[in-house]
């Protein structure tokens, strides 16, 4: 059994299922991505949840997770992924030119 955090649309979930695990729960902060994930993986429990900010209204801590043999966590798109088009457009960049502001020096 596996739990998938920052699950997005479910690509990583598919990979862990190909590896022989059954995903019992997936979580993402984005309602649309969670809906798509649920359509792709209807057998899993789904949470729309903030897994990072303990002050968020929809926060869940690691203590809330179901017991599983495998815990996987995709890379958060909020600050790191080139999939964050809002950040790219705000900076006047294409996705391929995007720089993570947390890694800038100066």
C-alpha positions in Angstrom: 0.0 0.0 0.0 1.2 3.5 -0.8 0.4 7.1 0.0 1.2 9.8 -2.7 1.7 13.4 -1.5 1.8 16.4 -3.9 0.1 13.9 -6.3 -0.8 16.3 -9.2 -2.6 14.5 -12.0 -1.3 11.1 -11.0 1.8 10.3 -13.1 3.9 9.3 -10.1 0.9 7.3 -8.7 0.8 5.4 -12.0 4.5 4.6 -11.7 4.2 3.3 -8.2 1.3 1.2 -9.2 3.3 -0.3 -12.1 5.9 -1.1 -9.5 3.3 -3.2 -7.7 1.9 -0.9 -5.0 -1.7 0.0 -4.5 -2.2 3.7 -3.8 -4.6 4.0 -0.9 -4.4 7.9 -0.5 -3.3 10.8 -2.6 -3.2 14.5 -1.6 -2.7 17.8 -3.4 -3.5 21.4 -2.6 -5.1 22.1 -6.0 -8.8 21.0 -6.3 -8.7 20.6 -10.1 -5.6 18.4 -10.0 -7.2 16.3 -7.2 -10.3 15.9 -9.4 -8.2 14.7 -12.3 -6.2 12.4 -10.1 -9.4 10.9 -8.7 -10.7 10.3 -12.2 -7.4 8.5 -13.1 -7.2 6.7 -9.8 -10.8 6.2 -8.4 -9.7 3.5 -5.9 -7.7 5.9 -3.8 -8.9 8.2 -1.0 -8.3 11.8 -2.1 -7.5 14.9 0.0 -7.5 18.5 -1.1 -5.0 19.6 1.5 -2.1 21.9 2.3 0.7 19.6 3.5 3.2 22.4 4.1 1.7 25.4 6.0 0.4 24.5 9.5 -1.5 27.8 9.5 -3.6 26.9 6.5 -7.3 26.0 7.0 -6.9 22.7 5.1 -3.6 21.7 6.7 -2.9 18.0 7.4 0.2 16.8 9.2 2.0 13.5 8.7 0.2 12.2 11.8 -3.1 12.3 9.7 -1.8 10.0 7.0 -3.0 6.4 6.8 -0.5 3.6 7.5 1.2 2.5 4.3 4.3 0.5 3.1 5.4 3.3 0.8 5.3 7.1 1.1 6.0 9.0 -2.1 6.0 12.8 -2.6 6.3 14.5 -6.0 8.1 17.8 -6.4 5.9 20.6 -5.3 5.0 22.8 -8.3 4.4 25.9 -6.2 8.0 27.0 -6.2 10.1 24.5 -8.1 8.3 23.2 -11.2 8.3 24.7 -14.7 4.6 23.9 -14.6 4.0 27.0 -12.6 2.9 29.2 -15.5 1.5 32.0 -13.2 5.0 32.6 -11.9 6.5 32.6 -15.4 4.0 35.1 -16.7 4.4 37.4 -13.7 8.2 37.5 -14.4 7.6 38.0 -18.2 9.3 34.7 -19.0 8.6 31.5 -20.9 8.6 28.4 -18.8 12.1 27.5 -20.0 13.6 30.7 -18.7 11.9 30.7 -15.3 14.2 31.2 -12.3 13.2 30.1 -8.8 13.4 33.4 -6.8 14.5 31.4 -3.7 17.7 30.4 -5.5 18.7 33.8 -6.7 21.7 35.6 -5.2 22.1 39.3 -4.8 
